[in-house]
Amino acid sequence: MATYKYDIPTLLEGKYYRSLSRHDEGTIVYATQRPEIWYGENTEAYVIQVRTPAYLSDRYATIAVKVGE
């Protein structure tokens, strides 16, 4: 049985994103970690590029991802 090593940006890409506060939604096409932003212990910040069908250009957002326990 093969073991696969995944990283968080790869897991985020292709997923559906919906923000209730900014009224953005679409598919995540790119994600990268932002180590300069701190959300708390066991969390990492990622900037994501969201391809939305409602706008002519892509939108960007920063999200927090829980890592560890």
Residue, then its C-alpha position, 0 to 999 in steps of 0.5 A: m500500500a502506497t502512502y501519499k504525502y499531501d500538503i495543505p495548498t494541494l488539498l485546498e486547490g479545487k475545493y469550493y469556497r464561500s464567504l458569507s461576510r464578503h459574499d464571494e464564492g467559487t473554486i480555489v485555484y491557488a493557495t499559499q501559506r502566509p507565515e507572517i499572519w498569526y491566527g493562534e496556536n495550531t493554525e496557519a494562514y493561507v492566501i487563496q485565489v478564488r475563481t468566481p463566475a460572477y466577476l470578471s477577475d479572480r478574488y483573493a482571501t486569507i483563511a485560517v487552517k487548523v493544523g494539529e490538535 
